[in-house]
Amino acid sequence: MTDNIDKFKKLLADQQQWPMLYYFKFIIQNKQEQLDQVKGFFEDPSTITYKTSKDIKFIGISCKQWMPNPESIVAIYEKASQIKGLISL
């Protein structure tokens, strides 16, 4: 897993100018606890949009945030990986 993280950081560092506007997308179960955890990743919750699945079992969460460096992006993905059932896109 560390290899993948290092490759991702390098890819971001090589292909982008910093700071950059980064687009995060997650899918979670429709549970308030999970939603609150994901919202807590971001400084400005007004930039978060939500879309529920047709059967309302899942929520798609999208957020654009200005990120200062690749490490800040990886830090959010590492936090997200701790939420059971979360899918990062």
N, C-alpha and C positions, 0 to 999 in steps of 0.2 A: 504494500500500500504506500509506503514511503516513497518508492520509486515513482509511482503515479503522481503523487503530490509534488515531488520535485520537478517532474516533467511539466506538470500543469503550471507551476510557478514560473518556470523558465519560458514556457510558451507565452504566458501573459507578459512577462518582462520584455521579451524580444519583440512582440508584435504590437504593443500598445504604448501610448504616451501617458504619463502619470501626472496628476490624478486623472481618473477616467470614470465615465458613467458606465456602471456595470449592471446588467439585467439578470436578476435572480428569478428562478421559477421553481416552486416546490409544490408537491401534492401531498396532502395529509388526510387522515381520517377526520370526519366532521366531529371533532372533540374540542371543546373550549380550551382545555389545558394545552393541547398541541398548538392550537392557534395562538394562544398567548405566548408560548415559547418562541414560535417563529417571529411574531411581531417584535419580541424583545431583541432580536438580532439587529434591528435597524434603528438608526437615530431618528429618522423622520417617518413616522407611521402614515403620514398623509400621502406618501408615495406608493403605498401598498394597495394593490387591487385584488379582489377575491372573485372567484367564480365557483359555484357549487356544481357537482355532477347532477345529471338528470334525476337520479334516485336519492340525492342529497346525502350520500354516504361519504363523499369526499369533497375537499375544497382545494381548488387550485389557487396558489398564492403567487403573485408576480410583484416584483419590486425593482425599481431603478434607483440606485444610490451612487453617489460620488465616492469612489474608493481611492485612498491615497497610494496604495501599492499592492502588489500581488499577495503579500502575506495577509493583508486585511480581508481579501476575498477568500483565501484558503481558511482563515480563522472562522468565517461564517459557515463554510461548508463543514468544517470539523464540528462545530456546535450542532449543525443540522443532523449530522450522522449519529448523534446521541438520541435523537427522537425516534422511537420505535415506529416503524411503518412509513416513515417519511421517504418520499422519492424526490431526488434532486434532478432537475432537467437542465 
